[in-house]
Amino acid sequence: MDNYQRMKSDKRHQGSRDVAEDHLADQRGNGSKGGMRTSSRDERKLRGADPVEVNDARQSDGELSSEGSDESRSSQEEVSWIQWFCSLQGNEFFTEVAEEFIQDDFNLTGLGSQVPYYDYALDIILDVESPQDEVLTEEQQELVESAAEVLYGLIHARYIVTQRGMQQMVEKYNRYEFGRCPRVYCEGQAVLPVGQSDVAQKYTIKVYCPRCGEIYYPKSARKGAMDGAFVGTSFPHLLLMAYPELVPPRPSQNYVPRVYGFRLRQRPPTPPPLDPPPAS
């Protein structure tokens, strides 16, 4: 695959989430197949490979033996769609969902009516190649790839509340991969991702601080573009219930506003409006 095709493929994936949102609004529940998916396996391997490794392999192509080239191609084959997707910039809040979880139809109950091209999208996620010779148009291929990202996000929200999924997220939490609380008196407390709705396309992802109990926008705008439904509203609270040792103590200090050293008088809360007297 030449550089133009590879750049075109990458560009298609970068804008895929917006395409999926528009398509979901227009064709919600449409799971019919307009043609067979023909995503090239070689194209997916190249997208999944590390760009530096790809460039190095191309630059040293004349120096590598045929045996070395075969080993390089073999290493690229090991990159699955799930690994590739989770490694993209902006997808750092995702964890890799176990394929056996996705292959269990019970875990996907109800998703077929929420994602267009559901069967094709599922094939992409599981790296299943269609044996048919029919070809999707470029526009249809973009929609299928967009649907795969949305479907993976909805599956991800279900997976991370399982025991195995929680363990993977705890490891990311302990490495501060979700960030730290911006509140000064939380002293850099690690945060957890949380959604404000379990319905897709309503709110972007937020982070929850288990110390102060507040939610904040992620520090990185790129990470903050993720759909909050791909994590869900219950995840951080279920995780802290399952791992009570991760619950930190409440902050011992609160900010006190002062003017020239004098503490400002706290404004009393506004009383609720009185109910009108009943009509006589």
C-alpha positions in Angstrom: 0.0 0.0 0.0 1.5 3.4 -1.0 1.6 6.4 1.3 -1.4 8.1 -0.3 -3.7 5.1 0.4 -2.4 4.8 3.9 -3.0 8.5 4.6 -6.4 8.3 3.1 -7.3 5.4 5.3 -6.0 7.2 8.5 -8.0 10.3 7.6 -11.1 8.2 7.1 -10.7 6.8 10.6 -10.0 10.2 12.2 -13.4 11.6 11.1 -15.3 8.4 11.5 -16.9 9.2 14.9 -18.7 12.2 13.4 -19.9 10.2 10.4 -21.2 7.5 12.8 -23.2 10.1 14.8 -24.9 11.5 11.7 -25.6 8.0 10.4 -27.0 6.8 13.7 -29.4 9.7 13.8 -30.7 9.0 10.3 -30.7 5.2 10.2 -31.1 4.1 13.8 -32.1 0.5 13.9 -31.1 -0.2 10.3 -29.0 -3.3 10.5 -29.5 -4.5 6.9 -26.5 -5.2 4.7 -26.2 -3.1 1.6 -23.2 -5.2 0.4 -20.3 -7.3 1.6 -17.5 -5.7 3.6 -14.2 -5.7 1.8 -11.8 -4.0 4.1 -8.4 -5.1 3.0 -6.5 -7.3 5.6 -3.2 -5.7 4.4 -4.6 -2.2 4.9 -5.7 -3.0 8.4 -2.3 -4.5 9.2 -0.5 -1.4 8.0 -2.9 0.8 10.0 -2.3 -1.4 13.1 1.5 -1.3 12.8 3.5 1.4 14.6 4.2 4.2 12.1 7.8 4.3 13.1 8.3 0.6 12.6 6.6 0.9 9.2 8.9 3.7 8.1 12.0 2.0 9.4 11.0 -1.2 7.6 10.6 0.7 4.4 13.8 2.7 4.7 15.8 -0.4 5.4 14.0 -2.6 2.9 17.1 -3.0 0.7 19.1 -4.1 3.6 16.7 -6.6 5.1 16.9 -10.2 4.0 13.7 -12.0 2.8 13.7 -13.8 6.2 13.7 -10.4 8.0 10.9 -9.1 5.9 8.8 -12.2 6.6 9.3 -11.7 10.4 8.3 -8.0 10.0 5.1 -8.9 8.2 4.4 -11.6 10.8 4.7 -9.1 13.6 2.2 -6.8 11.8 -0.3 -9.7 11.5 -0.4 -9.9 15.3 -2.0 -6.4 15.6 -5.8 -6.8 16.0 -8.4 -4.2 15.3 -9.0 -3.8 19.0 -5.3 -3.3 19.8 -5.1 -0.8 16.9 -8.2 1.1 17.9 -7.2 1.4 21.6 -3.7 2.7 20.6 -5.1 5.7 18.7 -4.5 9.1 20.1 -7.6 10.2 21.9 -8.6 6.7 22.8 -6.5 6.4 25.9 -9.5 5.9 28.1 -10.5 2.7 26.3 -9.2 -0.7 27.5 -9.0 -3.8 25.3 -12.2 -5.8 25.5 -11.6 -9.5 25.5 -12.7 -11.1 22.3 -14.5 -14.0 24.1 -16.7 -11.3 25.7 -17.6 -9.9 22.3 -18.3 -13.3 20.9 -20.9 -14.0 23.6 -24.2 -12.9 22.0 -25.7 -12.4 25.5 -23.3 -9.6 26.2 -24.4 -7.7 23.0 -28.1 -7.9 23.7 -29.9 -4.9 22.3 -27.0 -3.4 20.5 -28.1 -4.6 17.0 -30.9 -2.0 17.0 -28.6 0.8 18.1 -25.8 0.5 15.5 -26.3 0.5 11.7 -24.4 -2.2 9.7 -24.2 -4.1 13.0 -23.1 -7.4 11.5 -20.4 -5.8 9.4 -19.2 -3.7 12.3 -18.9 -6.7 14.5 -16.9 -8.5 11.8 -14.4 -5.6 11.7 -14.0 -5.6 15.5 -13.3 -9.4 15.5 -11.1 -9.3 12.4 -13.4 -11.6 10.5 -12.9 -11.5 6.8 -15.9 -11.9 4.6 -15.6 -14.7 2.0 -17.8 -13.0 -0.5 -16.5 -11.1 -3.5 -19.1 -8.3 -3.4 -17.6 -4.9 -2.7 -19.0 -2.1 -0.5 -18.7 1.4 -2.0 -16.3 3.8 -0.3 -19.1 5.6 1.4 -20.6 2.4 2.7 -17.1 1.3 3.9 -16.8 4.6 5.9 -20.1 4.0 7.5 -19.2 0.5 8.4 -16.0 1.5 10.0 -17.7 4.3 11.9 -20.3 1.9 13.1 -17.6 -0.4 14.3 -16.1 2.3 16.5 -19.6 3.1 18.0 -20.3 -0.5 18.6 -17.0 -1.1 20.3 -17.7 1.9 22.6 -21.0 0.5 23.6 -19.5 -3.0 24.2 -16.7 -1.3 26.2 -19.2 0.3 28.6 -20.6 -3.2 29.4 -17.2 -4.9 29.6 -15.6 -2.5 32.1 -18.3 -3.3 34.8 -17.3 -7.0 34.7 -14.6 -8.3 37.1 -12.0 -8.7 34.3 -12.8 -5.3 32.8 -12.6 -3.6 36.2 -9.2 -5.1 36.8 -7.9 -3.7 33.6 -9.3 -0.3 34.4 -7.8 -0.4 38.0 -4.4 -0.9 36.4 -4.9 2.2 34.2 -6.2 4.1 37.3 -3.1 3.1 39.3 -0.9 4.4 36.5 -2.8 7.7 36.5 -3.8 7.2 32.9 -7.1 8.9 33.4 -5.5 12.0 34.9 -5.6 13.7 38.2 -8.1 15.9 40.0 -7.6 19.6 39.2 -8.8 20.6 42.7 -5.9 21.9 44.7 -6.9 20.3 48.0 -7.3 16.9 46.4 -3.5 16.9 46.0 -3.3 15.2 42.7 -5.8 12.4 43.4 -6.2 10.0 40.5 -9.6 10.2 38.7 -11.8 7.8 36.9 -13.8 8.3 33.6 -17.5 8.7 33.9 -20.4 9.5 31.6 -23.3 11.8 32.3 -25.7 9.6 30.3 -25.9 5.9 29.2 -27.3 7.1 25.8 -24.8 7.7 23.1 -24.3 11.2 21.5 -25.6 13.1 24.5 -22.5 14.1 26.6 -18.8 13.8 26.2 -16.7 11.9 28.7 -15.9 13.5 32.1 -13.6 12.4 35.0 -14.8 11.7 38.5 -12.6 12.4 41.6 -13.3 9.8 44.3 -11.9 12.2 46.9 -14.0 15.3 46.5 -16.9 13.5 44.7 -17.0 16.0 41.8 -16.8 15.6 38.0 -14.5 17.6 35.7 -13.6 17.9 32.1 -10.6 15.9 31.1 -7.4 17.9 30.9 -6.8 16.8 27.4 -9.4 18.1 24.9 -8.5 15.2 22.6 -9.4 12.6 25.3 -12.4 14.7 26.2 -14.0 14.2 22.8 -14.9 10.6 23.7 -18.6 9.8 24.1 -19.5 9.5 27.7 -21.8 6.5 27.0 -18.7 4.5 26.1 -18.0 4.4 29.9 -21.4 4.9 31.3 -22.7 6.6 34.5 -22.2 3.6 36.9 -18.7 2.5 36.2 -16.6 4.5 38.7 -19.0 3.9 41.5 -19.2 0.2 40.9 -15.5 0.0 40.7 -15.0 1.7 44.0 -17.6 -0.6 45.6 -15.7 -3.6 44.3 -12.4 -2.1 45.4 -13.0 -0.2 48.6 -9.3 0.0 49.3 -9.1 2.5 46.4 -11.5 5.0 48.1 -9.4 7.9 49.4 -10.2 10.0 52.5 -12.2 13.1 52.0 -10.2 16.4 51.7 -9.2 17.9 55.0 -9.2 21.4 53.7 -11.5 23.7 51.8 -10.6 26.9 50.1 -11.5 30.0 52.2 -11.9 33.3 50.2 -10.1 36.2 51.9 -9.7 39.9 51.2 -6.5 41.4 52.7 -6.4 38.5 55.1 -9.9 38.9 56.3 -12.3 36.0 55.7 -15.3 36.9 53.7 -18.7 36.5 55.2 -20.4 33.5 53.7 -23.5 34.4 51.8 -26.5 32.6 53.2 -28.2 30.3 50.9 -31.2 31.6 49.1 -34.4 30.3 50.8 -36.7 28.4 48.6 -39.8 30.3 47.3 -42.9 30.1 49.4 -45.8 28.2 48.1 -48.7 30.4 47.1 -51.6 30.2 49.6 -54.4 27.8 48.6 -57.2 29.4 46.8 -60.2 29.9 49.0 
